[in-house]
């Protein structure tokens, strides 16, 4: 039986210098204009055998493509091979990926450079398509790189070869717990394999109904965020993948993608950003966009884009996030005109406005990310909670611009919205009785609302205390009960929810669940296994560093904060070479009582606030005891010390 493929969308890779991550490499130092370092001809076999070499017992079939209309096939038995050799036009490191299905084990996907093996993947028996990658293959200009599929015990189908630039950063995890190391290593390699190349000419408007697309375009800096059988990235997915992308040094991609959404939030769209763009970062993805009055739009996405722009700024220190007029206009429109234009169904009282959905379908504008609820919501918990964080984000971004008056005004608006939520909007109930939405005809919704439930504590709009604690218990129960989500990407939010509320054991439990489901077939059959949904890998990368290690950077001010969130039983965890601004740091947590930070910069110091859960009278900094500073973060008490970490220095802070 011959099988294989989802639409292929890229076959070229970007040059990535072989130097350590620095401010210069943050934007992917590019080859000379017009130079494409590696180009694979006919990567989806849509042009038949062109560009490829085929041994006996192999060929191009049409019976089981992954996307488009054709795939390569190899019959079972030894000695069969399909290969292509390309010459590198520039030096760099690359990830080589392909979608492959097999009727049995012992096939191989291999990459060689100048005839020497650079990496290979042993193919398991899996009749459904999955994506396989050989990571960080180094080439010099003029090298000959061979990509090959080799036969096994049964048929092998291959399709949609993609060459990605290796990420600028390659952080390395070590731990007393081998599971977290395995998880992080898998996730960073899988996430990197989804990165696109600026300048790549690839298909646009590919989807399950139009498998070859509507034409081609030159791709911009971007990565896959959404279904792998569509030629674009989605606002909801991208915002959730952003921190993981920053950990891999993908600032250029994050900035370009955020800016593309910002540019789409026009007056004609009533300041909604479009739901998805093609990888050219300009063209709206056709399956989700019909015209300016009919396109997929969901209230939380508008606000999450603002919140995540601030996170990208704090990780990267990139001044574009506060100086680019298109981005700044978007932040202000999203938190002013957008709210005013979409606030009419529910009276929120004097001085408070809440952005609303229409109560119609996704092409009319929904209040919630929960597309299956069918509740005709005007206001939803995920919408109002995301609005709260967007207001805080504009305050933070305004401070980055030096605009104290705007910052104070937005802080006040955020505080007023949070007070309204807790005093009125969310009702007086706890757990299953907490309000999580209002319909366009005035009905009140409590109980389990998936996104419009867990976003409320995740975005920290619920006041800390017994009510928030009860709701977290309720979410944990529902997420593993009969009404639990069906799609894996929904579960990727749960670690964030519990990390944000000081529950690392529960957060780690859900990280483990997501990772354990990576080989299970996604509910969308065309998507492949769960692990090939990009959100899975990107979020696990981000949750390891920002969640377990508790790293919150402030690159513009050369500062960072840490707090250990290691779960019980994980003795220590270290991640080396985490990009912050134009530098990297190495961070180690020893349980909840010891943190070690290395500033890998050669030139600049960092101000580090080391926090530890609980109340401690003293802290010890490199053996010197000093009084601890008491604090609280969303109701979770901590003790801290603030120290300066010089260039190249390592500092250890402990308590207890």
Phi and psi in degrees as a GROMACS rama.xvg file:
@    title "Ramachandran Plot"
@    xaxis  label "Phi"
@    yaxis  label "Psi"
@TYPE xy
-113.398  125.638  UNK-2
-135.958  175.716  UNK-3
159.4  114.103  UNK-4
152.144  148.916  UNK-5
-108.578  161.66  UNK-6
-61.2066  134.756  UNK-7
-80.2428  139.262  UNK-8
-130.19  -3.93646  UNK-9
-156.423  145.602  UNK-10
-142.773  21.2245  UNK-11
-130.698  156.945  UNK-12
-128.807  153.864  UNK-13
-89.4152  143.183  UNK-14
-64.773  130.84  UNK-15
-125.068  120.622  UNK-16
-60.7445  154.36  UNK-17
-90.9264  18.4937  UNK-18
-92.7823  164.828  UNK-19
-61.5712  159.3  UNK-20
-64.8113  126.107  UNK-21
-140.325  177.654  UNK-22
-57.1845  -35.1614  UNK-23
-67.7112  -35.8813  UNK-24
-85.0192  -10.2264  UNK-25
-58.8488  -29.726  UNK-26
-98.8964  17.2915  UNK-27
57.5274  77.1994  UNK-28
-47.4948  125.212  UNK-29
-96.9331  157.668  UNK-30
-70.3974  174.967  UNK-31
-55.3667  148.222  UNK-32
-54.3188  131.388  UNK-33
87.0685  -8.24928  UNK-34
-89.3651  125.459  UNK-35
-106.381  115.164  UNK-36
-58.7172  -44.2178  UNK-37
-140.45  130.426  UNK-38
-129.169  124.816  UNK-39
-95.8965  123.916  UNK-40
-76.5316  137.9  UNK-41
51.5009  54.4187  UNK-42
-67.3104  -20.4666  UNK-43
-106.177  8.32902  UNK-44
60.7817  21.5307  UNK-45
-72.633  -19.3567  UNK-46
-101.506  30.7484  UNK-47
69.4134  -129.646  UNK-48
-90.0637  0.203004  UNK-49
-54.2934  128.642  UNK-50
87.6841  -13.6109  UNK-51
-114.637  153.788  UNK-52
-106.702  136.29  UNK-53
-125.928  127.749  UNK-54
-82.2729  175.464  UNK-55
-59.7127  144.708  UNK-56
81.7744  15.1991  UNK-57
-133.938  170.337  UNK-58
171.051  -164.707  UNK-59
-114.669  126.262  UNK-60
-114.778  171.193  UNK-61
-127.459  4.54862  UNK-62
-83.8837  -22.8174  UNK-63
-151.249  62.2771  UNK-64
-74.9448  152.269  UNK-65
-76.2663  -32.798  UNK-66
-163.28  164.503  UNK-67
67.4242  -144.862  UNK-68
-122.279  -7.48582  UNK-69
-138.875  160.302  UNK-70
-151.069  157.973  UNK-71
-81.9309  148.609  UNK-72
-134.731  150.896  UNK-73
-128.736  127.897  UNK-74
-70.8391  160.886  UNK-75
-69.1848  156.306  UNK-76
109.293  157.069  UNK-77
-69.4391  152.654  UNK-78
91.6211  2.10532  UNK-79
-95.5537  142.428  UNK-80
-154.006  139.754  UNK-81
-125.358  127.694  UNK-82
-147.693  162.313  UNK-83
-145.425  138.67  UNK-84
-116.532  130.609  UNK-85
-125.277  153.749  UNK-86
-102.863  130.037  UNK-87
-72.2758  127.567  UNK-88
-86.9318  -11.7372  UNK-89
-157.941  163.421  UNK-90
-80.9966  155.504  UNK-91
166.781  -176.745  UNK-92
-120.231  142.351  UNK-93
-141.052  150.332  UNK-94
-103.256  130.714  UNK-95
-112.23  121.203  UNK-96
-126.262  157.322  UNK-97
-156.288  151.655  UNK-98
-90.854  127.929  UNK-99
-137.649  139.649  UNK-100
-126.837  149.17  UNK-101
-140.108  152.301  UNK-102
-93.3451  -5.95123  UNK-103
-171.461  177.202  UNK-104
-82.3019  178.167  UNK-105
79.2612  8.41414  UNK-106
-75.7916  167.551  UNK-107
-141.417  146.571  UNK-108
-114.252  117.098  UNK-109
-127.859  152.821  UNK-110
-132.102  132.382  UNK-111
-126.757  149.637  UNK-112
-121.654  118.763  UNK-113
53.3831  38.8129  UNK-114
82.6264  -2.78394  UNK-115
-104.863  133.64  UNK-116
-59.3371  128.222  UNK-117
-108.521  -7.49028  UNK-118
155.676  152.726  UNK-119
-153.89  159.472  UNK-120
-125.3  125.631  UNK-121
-78.585  126.724  UNK-122
-89.8655  128.224  UNK-123
-80.6258  175.498  UNK-124
-79.603  110.708  UNK-125
-153.566  105.934  UNK-126
-73.4558  -23.0091  UNK-127
-84.3097  150.439  UNK-128
-67.859  141.119  UNK-129
-140.613  163.064  UNK-130
-104.767  129.497  UNK-131
-120.75  144.938  UNK-132
-136.917  137.597  UNK-133
-104.1  119.484  UNK-134
-98.3485  148.787  UNK-135
50.9809  54.6756  UNK-136
-82.9319  121.505  UNK-137
-91.8007  133.509  UNK-138
-135.455  153.077  UNK-139
-108.208  158.253  UNK-140
-54.7341  130.763  UNK-141
92.6765  -12.6608  UNK-142
-64.6097  151.708  UNK-143
-106.74  118.684  UNK-144
-107.353  127.048  UNK-145
-109.6  130.837  UNK-146
-110.297  128.491  UNK-147
-142.575  147.441  UNK-148
-115.61  130.269  UNK-149
-121.902  144.18  UNK-150
-70.7963  158.421  UNK-151
-129.426  -146.858  UNK-152
-72.0625  -21.1428  UNK-153
-143.559  -175.136  UNK-154
-58.1704  150.908  UNK-155
-130.602  132.845  UNK-156
-116.679  139.7  UNK-157
-134.169  147.564  UNK-158
-161.173  163.854  UNK-159
50.3688  61.6163  UNK-160
-70.0683  140.021  UNK-161
-138.697  135.658  UNK-162
-110.502  121.966  UNK-163
-113.106  151.42  UNK-164
-70.2543  134.655  UNK-165
-62.3581  139.002  UNK-166
-58.7082  146.441  UNK-167
-60.0555  -31.8242  UNK-168
-108.642  145.718  UNK-169
-134.555  68.1931  UNK-170
-63.0997  147.977  UNK-171
-123.342  127.154  UNK-172
-97.96  139.512  UNK-173
-135.683  152.241  UNK-174
-166.21  161.011  UNK-175
-70.3803  -16.0893  UNK-176
-108.244  105.998  UNK-177
-63.5102  -20.821  UNK-178
-65.4971  -41.9636  UNK-179
-69.7953  -32.361  UNK-180
-65.7923  -46.6313  UNK-181
-59.5387  -44.7263  UNK-182
-62.033  -47.9761  UNK-183
-65.7828  -42.5019  UNK-184
-63.1503  -44.0819  UNK-185
-61.3067  -45.9165  UNK-186
-67.056  -41.9769  UNK-187
-67.4458  -37.9218  UNK-188
-69.6423  -40.9813  UNK-189
-66.5827  -43.6186  UNK-190
-61.8464  -44.4251  UNK-191
-58.3554  -32.7165  UNK-192
-68.4794  -9.54828  UNK-193
-95.7617  2.10231  UNK-194
-78.7985  135.25  UNK-195
-92.9651  170.161  UNK-196
-112.896  121.869  UNK-197
-57.8101  132.65  UNK-198
96.2108  -15.0662  UNK-199
-60.4846  131.995  UNK-200
-93.4829  111.394  UNK-201
-139.097  174.382  UNK-202
-69.1745  146.935  UNK-203
-122.693  157.044  UNK-204
59.4041  36.1341  UNK-205
-81.9682  134.313  UNK-206
-155.209  -176.602  UNK-207
-66.2089  -19.1717  UNK-208
-96.2218  -20.1308  UNK-209
-133.408  81.8117  UNK-210
-73.6037  -15.1047  UNK-211
-108.165  1.48259  UNK-212
81.5654  -170.927  UNK-213
-113.251  6.37038  UNK-214
152.835  -158.858  UNK-215
-131.292  162.566  UNK-216
-153.825  162.761  UNK-217
-85.4468  120.198  UNK-218
-72.7092  145.699  UNK-219
-99.6137  -179.431  UNK-220
-61.644  120.408  UNK-221
-169.853  170.663  UNK-222
-145.513  160.518  UNK-223
-64.7853  131.48  UNK-224
-146.476  86.6945  UNK-225
140.663  -164.891  UNK-226
-61.4914  139.205  UNK-227
-76.2307  -6.82303  UNK-228
-102.414  22.6771  UNK-229
-130.101  145.526  UNK-230
-91.2441  46.4102  UNK-231
-162.909  -175.177  UNK-232
-126.598  148.111  UNK-233
-110.592  143.759  UNK-234
-60.8104  -44.8521  UNK-235
-62.7693  -47.4194  UNK-236
-66.3217  -45.4987  UNK-237
-60.83  -43.4875  UNK-238
-62.7209  -35.2811  UNK-239
-76.8705  -22.4354  UNK-240
-89.3677  -8.44625  UNK-241
-60.461  -45.3087  UNK-242
-64.9285  -42.8534  UNK-243
-58.7444  -39.5504  UNK-244
-64.2345  -39.2934  UNK-245
-63.8272  -37.7865  UNK-246
-62.223  -27.275  UNK-247
-91.4632  4.00015  UNK-248
80.4917  19.3654  UNK-249
-89.7035  51.5394  UNK-250
-67.9779  -39.348  UNK-251
-59.6955  -40.4219  UNK-252
-67.7788  -47.1222  UNK-253
-59.0406  -44.4768  UNK-254
-64.2703  -45.1814  UNK-255
-64.9227  -40.4156  UNK-256
-70.0413  -44.4515  UNK-257
-60.4228  -41.2411  UNK-258
-66.4689  -35.1362  UNK-259
-65.3449  -38.7942  UNK-260
-67.9796  -41.3134  UNK-261
-59.4318  -42.864  UNK-262
-65.7102  -24.9038  UNK-263
-82.9126  -11.8412  UNK-264
-85.4061  70.6439  UNK-265
-92.0471  168.804  UNK-266
-60.7844  -36.3412  UNK-267
-63.0272  -28.8258  UNK-268
-91.6616  9.44701  UNK-269
53.6817  37.303  UNK-270
65.7438  14.5735  UNK-271
-76.3077  134.655  UNK-272
-73.2997  154.73  UNK-273
-68.0069  163.68  UNK-274
-80.6081  -32.04  UNK-275
-154.743  146.169  UNK-276
-124.27  152.849  UNK-277
-68.5876  165.352  UNK-278
-66.9237  -7.22037  UNK-279
-74.6842  -4.12334  UNK-280
63.4368  16.1552  UNK-281
-130.796  -44.4184  UNK-282
-85.193  128.628  UNK-283
-68.7184  136.202  UNK-284
-67.0007  120.999  UNK-285
-63.3079  -33.3779  UNK-286
-63.2931  -22.6146  UNK-287
-111.479  3.10405  UNK-288
-139.348  119.218  UNK-289
-102.51  -49.573  UNK-290
-163.353  -177.906  UNK-291
-66.4054  -14.9029  UNK-292
-105.736  -3.44951  UNK-293
-142.978  93.1174  UNK-294
-152.712  155.229  UNK-295
-67.2176  131.552  UNK-296
-155.274  137.01  UNK-297
-136.595  129.371  UNK-298
-51.7114  -46.8598  UNK-299
-58.7132  -30.9303  UNK-300
-62.6769  -39.4511  UNK-301
-55.849  -46.0849  UNK-302
-76.4994  -34.9378  UNK-303
-65.0476  -34.1558  UNK-304
-61.0516  -37.8379  UNK-305
-68.087  -48.4855  UNK-306
-57.405  -44.0544  UNK-307
-74.5029  -26.3756  UNK-308
-62.0545  -39.9508  UNK-309
-66.3866  -40.2052  UNK-310
-61.8586  -43.0328  UNK-311
-61.5939  -38.1518  UNK-312
-63.5  -44.2874  UNK-313
-68.4993  -32.3475  UNK-314
-75.865  -40.751  UNK-315
-97.451  -28.6905  UNK-316
71.8923  11.2623  UNK-317
-70.9628  114.48  UNK-318
-66.733  -14.6497  UNK-319
-57.521  -31.2919  UNK-320
-66.368  -21.0312  UNK-321
-114.866  -12.269  UNK-322
-109.663  -22.2442  UNK-323
-68.3859  117.666  UNK-324
-59.2699  -35.0702  UNK-325
-65.0189  -39.8231  UNK-326
-70.1424  -46.2304  UNK-327
-62.6147  -40.8023  UNK-328
-60.6188  -39.9113  UNK-329
-62.5716  -46.0715  UNK-330
-56.4624  -45.016  UNK-331
-71.5683  -43.096  UNK-332
-63.0663  -40.9189  UNK-333
-63.7814  -29.3412  UNK-334
-106.971  8.37919  UNK-335
-132.562  -79.3679  UNK-336
-60.6418  -40.4357  UNK-337
-58.2203  -45.2031  UNK-338
-65.5222  -44.4814  UNK-339
-62.7063  -38.2658  UNK-340
-74.7771  -17.5514  UNK-341
-125.423  50.753  UNK-342
-146.251  90.4257  UNK-343
-150.207  -24.7674  UNK-344
-75.4787  -37.4142  UNK-345
-117.709  131.238  UNK-346
-80.9918  115.038  UNK-347
-96.0543  6.55318  UNK-348
86.3792  176.624  UNK-349
-69.2172  137.772  UNK-350
80.6132  1.70929  UNK-351
-132.371  135.079  UNK-352
-132.233  139.422  UNK-353
-126.184  126.346  UNK-354
-65.9532  140.085  UNK-355
-124.796  157.12  UNK-356
-93.3484  175.267  UNK-357
-86.0407  -14.7272  UNK-358
84.2866  -4.57947  UNK-359
-92.1259  -160.873  UNK-360
-78.6623  -177.214  UNK-361
-66.0981  -24.3331  UNK-362
-81.1122  -6.84261  UNK-363
-105.121  -14.8069  UNK-364
107.728  110.598  UNK-365
-106.61  153.896  UNK-366
-79.4408  -18.7485  UNK-367
-134.249  156.283  UNK-368
-71.7287  -17.0355  UNK-369
-76.7589  92.6774  UNK-370
-76.6513  -14.3063  UNK-371
-100.726  0.834896  UNK-372
-67.1183  -34.6717  UNK-373
62.6849  33.5727  UNK-374
-107.708  5.2464  UNK-375
51.2154  49.3454  UNK-376
-73.5371  136.37  UNK-377
-91.1521  -44.3941  UNK-378
-128.906  140.294  UNK-379
-136.73  155.516  UNK-380
-58.5326  -38.0855  UNK-381
-72.729  -30.5211  UNK-382
-68.764  -50.717  UNK-383
-68.7153  -36.0457  UNK-384
-67.2649  -40.1457  UNK-385
-68.1727  -35.1043  UNK-386
-61.8498  -41.3427  UNK-387
-58.0874  -47.6135  UNK-388
-68.3443  -31.9929  UNK-389
-64.4038  -39.6375  UNK-390
-63.0687  -43.8054  UNK-391
-61.979  -37.9567  UNK-392
-64.8633  -42.7822  UNK-393
-63.7486  -37.8632  UNK-394
-58.8749  -44.4065  UNK-395
-66.7921  -43.3079  UNK-396
-65.8848  -36.6213  UNK-397
-62.8757  -39.0212  UNK-398
-63.7886  -35.349  UNK-399
-63.3939  -26.7801  UNK-400
-87.2631  -7.3374  UNK-401
82.0869  17.0824  UNK-402
-100.525  84.7698  UNK-403
-66.5625  -37.16  UNK-404
-63.1113  -45.8179  UNK-405
-63.5212  -42.4131  UNK-406
-58.7861  -46.433  UNK-407
-65.7542  -37.673  UNK-408
-64.149  -40.7082  UNK-409
-74.1002  -35.2103  UNK-410
-59.268  -40.9919  UNK-411
-66.6634  -40.3635  UNK-412
-63.4267  -41.4047  UNK-413
-63.3403  -43.6894  UNK-414
-63.2646  -39.5965  UNK-415
-66.4397  -40.125  UNK-416
-65.9229  -41.7302  UNK-417
-64.3918  -41.6284  UNK-418
-63.3844  -42.2295  UNK-419
-62.1777  -42.7423  UNK-420
-58.6407  -48.2366  UNK-421
-76.5186  -31.6383  UNK-422
-87.9445  -21.9364  UNK-423
-138.225  -63.7308  UNK-424
-55.4574  -45.0949  UNK-425
-84.4692  3.07561  UNK-426
72.7865  -170.023  UNK-427
-104.586  -5.3416  UNK-428
-79.3854  168.113  UNK-429
-127.584  160.24  UNK-430
57.3129  -128.578  UNK-431
-64.5717  -14.1504  UNK-432
-93.5821  -3.00204  UNK-433
-70.8964  138.78  UNK-434
-72.6172  135.842  UNK-435
-129.009  4.71651  UNK-436
-179.823  160.326  UNK-437
-132.718  134.653  UNK-438
-82.7556  168.154  UNK-439
-66.5879  -20.6275  UNK-440
-102.828  15.8263  UNK-441
94.0595  0.610582  UNK-442
-71.8318  149.346  UNK-443
-106.097  136.491  UNK-444
-116.743  128.406  UNK-445
-119.991  -168.409  UNK-446
77.8848  -157.688  UNK-447
-86.9964  120.841  UNK-448
-125.279  18.8201  UNK-449
50.5225  -115.163  UNK-450
-55.4915  -41.1797  UNK-451
-76.5925  1.7389  UNK-452
-96.3501  -61.5473  UNK-453
-73.6249  -19.3471  UNK-454
-66.1835  -27.9583  UNK-455
-64.2013  -51.5044  UNK-456
-72.9569  -30.9207  UNK-457
-61.8831  -39.644  UNK-458
-87.7814  2.97988  UNK-459
60.2477  35.3854  UNK-460
-84.9375  -21.7388  UNK-461
-78.6337  131.305  UNK-462
-58.6403  139.071  UNK-463
-64.8598  151.67  UNK-464
137.285  -167.471  UNK-465
-57.8854  -35.2669  UNK-466
-68.3338  -43.3583  UNK-467
-65.4424  -40.8364  UNK-468
-61.5629  -42.8504  UNK-469
-64.5555  -36.6289  UNK-470
-71.2122  -36.0145  UNK-471
-63.0205  -42.0134  UNK-472
-59.1879  -42.4801  UNK-473
-63.4203  -44.0675  UNK-474
-61.8383  -44.6546  UNK-475
-61.1102  -41.5018  UNK-476
-65.3128  -46.9834  UNK-477
-67.6724  -34.5744  UNK-478
-68.7501  -15.7145  UNK-479
-117.655  13.2089  UNK-480
-100.472  -169.539  UNK-481
-64.8409  -22.0431  UNK-482
-97.9668  17.5203  UNK-483
-62.7986  158.061  UNK-484
-62.6292  153.046  UNK-485
-93.4794  -26.7769  UNK-486
-98.0776  138.628  UNK-487
-63.6702  -32.7312  UNK-488
-64.5591  -25.9185  UNK-489
-63.2797  -38.9607  UNK-490
-68.5732  -20.2603  UNK-491
-66.2778  -15.1179  UNK-492
-82.0477  -21.0034  UNK-493
-66.0464  -41.201  UNK-494
-58.1464  -41.3298  UNK-495
-60.6865  -40.3811  UNK-496
-61.0732  -45.417  UNK-497
-82.4886  -32.4761  UNK-498
-60.7125  -41.5107  UNK-499
-65.6352  -14.9107  UNK-500
-120.38  23.4118  UNK-501
69.5107  32.3148  UNK-502
-122.242  71.2742  UNK-503
-65.2381  -33.0587  UNK-504
-62.2752  -43.1168  UNK-505
-70.1085  -39.1956  UNK-506
-60.7766  -45.0413  UNK-507
-64.8707  -37.1715  UNK-508
-56.7891  -44.611  UNK-509
-75.5189  -30.4684  UNK-510
-61.166  -43.8633  UNK-511
-63.01  -38.5497  UNK-512
-62.7295  -47.1713  UNK-513
-60.444  -44.6547  UNK-514
-65.088  -40.8977  UNK-515
-66.2895  -21.0535  UNK-516
-92.2736  8.93519  UNK-517
-64.43  -29.2317  UNK-518
-95.8656  -2.44607  UNK-519
-76.4875  139.448  UNK-520
-61.8028  131.788  UNK-521
-64.4105  154.243  UNK-522
-65.7034  -23.6098  UNK-523
-89.8679  107.982  UNK-524
-58.342  -32.4394  UNK-525
-72.4902  -13.4814  UNK-526
-79.4091  -21.8828  UNK-527
88.9856  -161.825  UNK-528
-70.0452  162.253  UNK-529
-54.8387  -36.4509  UNK-530
-65.7804  -16.2301  UNK-531
-93.6793  10.3974  UNK-532
-87.5477  116.795  UNK-533
-54.5161  -33.1952  UNK-534
-59.163  -30.2206  UNK-535
-62.0035  -52.5443  UNK-536
-71.6048  -44.456  UNK-537
-60.3794  -42.2101  UNK-538
-70.401  -35.7886  UNK-539
-64.1105  -36.1061  UNK-540
-62.2523  -51.0675  UNK-541
-63.8936  -38.673  UNK-542
-70.4865  -26.777  UNK-543
-66.9572  -45.2686  UNK-544
-85.2974  -51.4906  UNK-545
-79.5313  -25.9884  UNK-546
-90.5996  -71.9131  UNK-547
-63.2265  -46.7374  UNK-548
-80.3962  -17.5801  UNK-549
65.5136  37.5264  UNK-550
-87.7307  124.326  UNK-551
-123.6  104.866  UNK-552
-86.9764  157.128  UNK-553
-135.779  69.8784  UNK-554
-57.6078  -37.321  UNK-555
-59.1787  -29.6162  UNK-556
-105.29  12.1797  UNK-557
48.2077  52.5587  UNK-558
-138.058  159.347  UNK-559
-157.568  156.648  UNK-560
-125.381  142.417  UNK-561
-132.242  152.438  UNK-562
-151.769  131.592  UNK-563
-69.5652  128.859  UNK-564
-126.316  35.2131  UNK-565
-69.3117  139.703  UNK-566
-76.2538  165.254  UNK-567
-57.5379  135.203  UNK-568
94.5038  -13.1285  UNK-569
-97.8697  103.643  UNK-570
-64.3413  -48.5415  UNK-571
-154.148  155.338  UNK-572
-144.919  133.482  UNK-573
-130.226  139.667  UNK-574
-125.055  121.715  UNK-575
-94.3513  147.952  UNK-576
63.6756  50.8611  UNK-577
-84.9137  123.848  UNK-578
-73.0518  129.132  UNK-579
-134.061  117.697  UNK-580
59.3205  -133.735  UNK-581
-94.2308  10.0812  UNK-582
-117.169  -174.627  UNK-583
-133.029  156.122  UNK-584
-128.954  156.657  UNK-585
-115.848  128.377  UNK-586
-126.955  131.584  UNK-587
-128.034  133.51  UNK-588
-112.566  129.045  UNK-589
-108.042  99.9463  UNK-590
54.2836  -139.403  UNK-591
-107.568  15.0493  UNK-592
-124.995  -4.99223  UNK-593
-146.574  135.438  UNK-594
-135.167  135.056  UNK-595
-123.822  129.559  UNK-596
-123.525  130.333  UNK-597
-113.2  126.147  UNK-598
-91.469  106.711  UNK-599
-81.4723  -0.982776  UNK-600
-65.9919  145.162  UNK-601
-93.3889  -8.04824  UNK-602
-128.973  -29.9373  UNK-603
-124.568  142.523  UNK-604
-82.6748  161.009  UNK-605
-123.014  141.907  UNK-606
-90.2544  122.575  UNK-607
-120.294  123.589  UNK-608
-100.733  110.316  UNK-609
-95.5788  114.937  UNK-610
-106.159  151.081  UNK-611
-135.898  134.825  UNK-612
-59.9081  141.583  UNK-613
94.5586  178.872  UNK-614
-99.9033  122.238  UNK-615
-133.214  137.417  UNK-616
-73.4612  -34.6681  UNK-617
-135.133  161.119  UNK-618
-128.571  157.271  UNK-619
-118.898  121.587  UNK-620
-110.395  108.919  UNK-621
48.1134  45.1331  UNK-622
88.2569  -6.67394  UNK-623
-103.15  122.922  UNK-624
-82.1975  137.857  UNK-625
-144.868  160.491  UNK-626
-63.7869  141.667  UNK-627
-82.5645  151.973  UNK-628
-101.575  124.49  UNK-629
-85.1079  144.253  UNK-630
-156.415  177.999  UNK-631
-146.33  134.81  UNK-632
-121.066  106.93  UNK-633
50.631  46.9266  UNK-634
85.5015  -4.4972  UNK-635
-100.483  115.507  UNK-636
-71.7746  144.47  UNK-637
-145.284  163.008  UNK-638
-120.713  144.083  UNK-639
-144.995  166.418  UNK-640
-140.723  142.75  UNK-641
-111.98  126.505  UNK-642
-134.176  161.302  UNK-643
-100.96  128.33  UNK-644
-109.452  110.271  UNK-645
-70.0809  162.615  UNK-646
-56.0663  129.637  UNK-647
77.2613  0.707631  UNK-648
-91.0097  157.538  UNK-649
-122.628  131.403  UNK-650
-127.588  137.536  UNK-651
-117.512  130.988  UNK-652
-121.855  133.922  UNK-653
-134.994  161.222  UNK-654
-132.593  165.823  UNK-655
